[in-house]
Every structure is written in C-alpha cells, then in structure tokens.
Amino acid sequence: MVTFKAEIERFGEKGEKTGWYFLMIPAAISAQIKADCRKSYRVKGMLDALEIEGRALTPMGEGDFILPIKKELRQQLRKDLGAIVQLNLEEDKDFKIEIPEDLELCLNDEPQLIENFMKLPKSHRNWYINWLNTAKTEVTRTKRLVKIVSAMDRNLSFGEMMREDKEKK
C-alpha cells in the first residue's frame, strides 16, 4: 500500500477530459503501485477515510496518471477543488466486471457475437459493459444493447463504435 497526499485539481480545456476533477498520481508513486505500467489499471484503498475499489487510474504520459474524482465521490469526501486528500492505494488485482445478463443473452443469440466480444481485450469489454451499465433509462439501455450487438457483428472495438457515431453527426 502506497501512502501520499494529492490536491483535487480540474482540467480546463483538455479534449474529452475538459472539466474533469482528478487527483494527480506522479510517475514515481505510480511505479510503486504497479511497476513499469503505462496503461490504465485499477486500484483500491482509501481516500481519506473513504474506502474505494476498482477505480481506474488514467495514464497522462511520462508515467504520470490521474484518478478521476466524480462529483459523488467529492461529496462523500466533503472536499472540492484545491482540497488535499490522503491516499492509501494498491493495485486492485481482484477487480472484475461481470457481463450483464441482458448483454450475455443478446450476444449468445449468434456464436460469432460472443466470440468477437470475448476476443476483445479485457479493458475493451469493460468499456462496453460500463457504458451499458451507465444508461439511466431502459430505453437508453436497450439502444446501447442494440449498438453493442451491431458492433460485435462487425467486430468493432469500443473506440471504433463510438467514433462511428461521431462521424455520422
């Protein structure tokens, strides 16, 4: 477990990260949590007295990472921009995202759908699952299920599927 302090920061104009609140994890500290890692990975531990698990660290280049801090988490911490947070982190090796039952049923309709899904890197499968699970209404969830099945039929990665939507607009 690595212990350190970080300030809650916020991106100004930063592409898709514009407006994100985050804690900076310098390369030296990240290397103590997971040595020689340059891609996103999950951590667990404590932010002040709040227990966390399965939180993704996002690479920022040069070995630095950020831990995004959504509004809900800031409210639980009772801290906002500029506040200092005590972090106790380690890699979360036990973190797994289960395939939702409705997605599994849809993908099992055709053998190539589930095969294409399972061929994806774990991180891509997790992006699809998280995207599906963040739907706020049943209508949105259904639309996302249809998009995922269509993407698997055409063997698209998550990024390819999302870019396809932006190109249509």
PEZI-V694440 format. One record per backbone hydrogen bond with DSSP energy under -1.0 kcal/mol. NH is the residue of the N-H (numbers start at 1). CO is the residue of the C=O. If there is no record, write none. Layout:
nh:NH co:CO
nh:NH co:CO
//
This chain:
nh:2 co:89
nh:4 co:87
nh:6 co:85
nh:8 co:83
nh:9 co:22
nh:11 co:20
nh:17 co:14
nh:18 co:15
nh:19 co:11
nh:20 co:17
nh:22 co:9
nh:23 co:67
nh:25 co:65
nh:30 co:26
nh:31 co:27
nh:33 co:29
nh:34 co:30
nh:43 co:55
nh:44 co:90
nh:45 co:52
nh:46 co:88
nh:47 co:50
nh:48 co:86
nh:50 co:47
nh:52 co:45
nh:55 co:43
nh:57 co:41
nh:58 co:66
nh:60 co:64
nh:64 co:61
nh:65 co:25
nh:66 co:58
nh:67 co:23
nh:69 co:21
nh:74 co:70
nh:75 co:71
nh:76 co:72
nh:77 co:73
nh:78 co:74
nh:79 co:74
nh:82 co:8
nh:83 co:80
nh:85 co:6
nh:87 co:4
nh:88 co:46
nh:89 co:2
nh:90 co:44
nh:92 co:42
nh:93 co:91
nh:104 co:100
nh:105 co:101
nh:106 co:102
nh:107 co:103
nh:108 co:104
nh:109 co:106
nh:113 co:110
nh:114 co:110
nh:115 co:111
nh:116 co:112
nh:117 co:113
nh:118 co:114
nh:119 co:115
nh:125 co:121
nh:126 co:122
nh:127 co:123
nh:128 co:124
nh:129 co:125
nh:130 co:126
nh:131 co:127
nh:132 co:128
nh:133 co:129
nh:134 co:130
nh:135 co:132
nh:141 co:137
nh:142 co:138
nh:143 co:139
nh:144 co:140
nh:145 co:141
nh:146 co:142
nh:147 co:143
nh:148 co:144
nh:149 co:145
nh:150 co:146
nh:151 co:147
nh:152 co:148
nh:153 co:149
nh:154 co:150
nh:156 co:151
nh:161 co:157
nh:162 co:158
nh:163 co:159
nh:164 co:160
nh:165 co:161
nh:166 co:162
nh:167 co:163
nh:168 co:164
//
